Structure formats: structure tokens, C-alpha cells
Amino acid sequence: MKLIVWIIRLVVFLFLLSLALANTAEVTLNLFLGHIWTAPLIMIGLAFFVVGGVIGVLATLPSLMRIRLELRRARRELARAQNDPNAVDQPPMLPPV
């Protein structure tokens, strides 16, 4: 199964590489306030891909930080409960049915 996945990845990579090499013509991107960016089409596409990836990572950071804070709190509570001699063993809570 892993071999099939790697073959598919290789085919997709080669397809995208050939597409990139076929689109090396200079294009002009008109930005705001009269700014103009002239570059090969693949460079502009790569720049937008990178910017999109950075925006995606930045969008996930708040939830990631919240989850890490929650995990740290839960570990602290667990350590406190394990060190407390007065802790009573309770059965695990079951979700409501």
C-alpha cells in the first residue's frame, strides 16, 4: 500500500514539475497603488503558495496554543492527584448515553 501511495506522489510531483517548467514566461502582476511585479509565472504561483501556507499556519496557532495550555493544566492536575495521599480511586466517568 505504501508503494502505491509513493507512486501516486511521484506521478503528481512529476506532473506539477512539468507544468511549472512549461510556464516560465514572464507575467506582470498589477498590485495596489500602482506597484507592478514582473516575474516568471511559476515564481508568482510559488509565492502565493508560500503566503497561503504561512497564513494557514498562523490561523491554527491560537487553537494550538489553547490545546497546549489545556494539556499542561491537565498534566499538572494529574501529577497533583497522583501525589495526593487523600485521593480516592473513583471509577472513570462514562459519557452520557
matplotlib code that plots the C-alpha trace (Angstrom):
import matplotlib.pyplot as plt

x = [0.0, 2.8, 4.4, 1.2, 1.0, 4.6, 4.0, 1.0, 3.0, 5.8, 3.3, 1.7, 5.1, 6.3, 3.1, 3.4, 7.1, 6.4, 3.6, 6.0, 8.7, 6.2, 5.0, 8.3, 7.0, 7.3, 4.0, 3.1, 1.1, -0.5, -0.6, -2.2, -1.1, 0.4, 3.0, 3.9, 5.7, 7.1, 8.4, 8.0, 4.6, 5.9, 7.6, 4.4, 2.5, 5.1, 4.9, 1.2, 1.5, 4.0, 1.9, -1.1, 0.8, 2.0, -1.5, -2.8, -0.2, -0.9, -4.6, -4.1, -1.7, -4.4, -6.2, -2.9, -1.7, -5.1, -4.8, -1.2, -2.3, -5.2, -2.8, -0.3, -3.1, -4.4, -0.9, -0.4, -3.8, -2.8, 0.5, -1.2, -3.8, -1.1, 0.9, -2.1, -2.4, -6.0, -7.1, -9.8, -9.9, -13.1, -14.4, -13.9, -16.7, -18.7, -20.1, -23.9, -26.0]
y = [0.0, 2.4, 1.7, 2.7, 6.0, 6.8, 6.1, 8.4, 11.1, 10.7, 11.0, 14.1, 15.7, 15.0, 16.4, 19.6, 19.9, 19.6, 22.2, 24.5, 24.1, 24.7, 28.0, 30.0, 33.0, 36.5, 37.8, 41.1, 41.3, 44.6, 45.3, 48.1, 51.7, 51.2, 48.7, 46.2, 42.8, 41.1, 37.6, 34.1, 32.6, 29.8, 32.2, 34.1, 30.8, 29.7, 33.0, 32.7, 29.1, 30.1, 33.0, 30.8, 28.2, 30.9, 32.3, 28.7, 28.1, 31.4, 30.7, 27.4, 28.9, 30.2, 26.8, 25.0, 27.2, 26.8, 23.0, 23.0, 25.2, 22.8, 19.8, 21.4, 22.1, 18.5, 17.1, 19.4, 18.2, 14.6, 15.0, 16.7, 13.9, 11.2, 12.8, 13.5, 10.7, 11.5, 10.9, 8.3, 6.0, 6.7, 4.8, 6.6, 8.9, 7.5, 9.7, 10.3, 7.9]
z = [0.0, 0.8, -2.5, -4.3, -2.3, -3.2, -6.8, -6.8, -5.1, -7.7, -10.6, -9.1, -8.4, -12.0, -13.4, -11.4, -12.2, -15.9, -15.6, -13.8, -16.4, -19.2, -17.6, -17.4, -19.3, -17.7, -16.4, -14.9, -11.7, -11.0, -7.3, -5.2, -5.6, -9.0, -7.9, -10.6, -10.1, -13.2, -12.7, -14.2, -13.7, -11.6, -9.2, -8.7, -8.1, -5.6, -3.8, -3.4, -2.3, 0.4, 1.6, 1.8, 3.8, 6.2, 6.6, 7.2, 9.9, 11.6, 11.6, 13.5, 16.1, 18.6, 18.8, 19.0, 21.9, 23.7, 23.4, 24.7, 27.7, 28.4, 28.2, 30.6, 33.0, 32.8, 33.4, 36.4, 37.8, 37.2, 38.9, 41.9, 42.1, 42.0, 44.7, 47.0, 49.6, 50.3, 46.7, 46.4, 43.5, 41.5, 38.6, 35.2, 34.1, 31.3, 28.6, 28.8, 26.8]

ax = plt.figure().add_subplot(projection="3d")
ax.plot(x, y, z, "-o")
ax.set_aspect("equal")
plt.show()
